[in-house]
Amino acid sequence: MGGRFRGAEVLAAAERATDAAAVFTRVSARLRHAVPYDAAVWAATDPETGLVTAPMVVEGLGDRERCAEYWESELLDENVLPFRDLAVAQVPAAGLRGVTGDLPARSARYRRLLQPQGVHDELRGVVRAGGRSWAVVSLFRTSGRAFSADEVDLVASLSRPLATRLRRLARPSWPESPPDAPGPGLIIFDQYGAATSINDEAREHLAGLSPGPSIPSALGVRIPICIIGTALQARAIANGRDRGRARTRIRTAEGRWLACHASALTGPGGRPGPIALVIEPASAADLAMIVAEAYELTPRELQVAQEIARGLPTGGIAARLVISPHTVRDHIKAIFEKTAVSSRGELVARLFAERHPRP
């Protein structure tokens, strides 16, 4: 009963938040009373790839520039408790000492990063819903007490409700783009992860991101951790340490969406080359999955909505998707209910061309 009551208090704080950063800040303040900790990292994740994106909230860590080392270790080191495993685990939270039998040094991340900073234990959680991760959290204790099973259970119980809130807040908005909006930006990272080249478009895109953890570069700009993480994922894929795509979507301070994707290049003789990272305005196709998840549309409902946006009538949608017109009408009714619209024009504006941010 006590755990459920404490969880309800934490979730109440999330319901009053108007953006993801506020969710992290408010929830962390409440959670600290129920699960005492000395430091924390909260990070939104791309629900399609699981990569960290903006915003990221770091509390109680003196050297924030070591965040890049933390995510490098997450993606490239052998670790006991990686977020990608927690994302598909039956319980989406775990304590490092709990899973290692009180031998945290089994984790390379602990030996290289956490132990030198005086961390005694780490509790990690994935905020997930519908099989997708919307955020990750790490709580750190420097005292001699490990996180208990009850504390792990409490954090795990928050996973789905918090993901539901973050999913609603991720509903894309379509603010007017300025006429001089930059096109695709390019950043080149060397084999050691340092940014070595950048074009003017990339500089403009970086300048439009919300403040958050970043590291300095020799290029005269600070590189956000979510950009670093995407480049590191490209290296991990090239090294055979992971699969999938090094791709994430990032929301700017003005509410626009950027798509960021990276790939490893090959040098002479097949030797590993640099990482090329492109950051550019997100298209409607880039945001299709975000739209579907944010409004809890099924894959078929999203297909129907996309065909409506293309201007197809009910019969045309039925023929294109090889379903009956009656089934199409049922899908449209469900889509209207989920998106709170009453016409096809409103639907297209809400999902694909909305001009003003909505809460």
Secondary structure, 3 states (H helix, E strand, C coil): CHHHHHHHHHHHHHHCCCCHHHHHHHHHHHHHHHCCCCEEEEEEECCCCCCEEEEEEEECCCCHHHHHHHHHHHHHCCCCCCHHHHCCCCCCEEEHHHHCCCCHHHCHHHHHHHHHHCCCEEEEEEEEECCEEEEEEEEEECCCCCCCHHHHHHHHHCHHHHHHHHHHHCCCCCCCCCCCCCCCEEEEECCCCCEEEECHHHHHHHHCECCCCEECCCCCCCEEHHHHHHHHHHHHHHCCCCCCCCEEEEEECCCCEEEEEEEEEECHHHCEEEEEEEEEECCCCCCHHHHHHHCCCCHHHHHHHHHHHCCCCHHHHHHHHCCCHHHHHHHHHHHHHHHCCCCHHHHHHHHCCCCCCCC
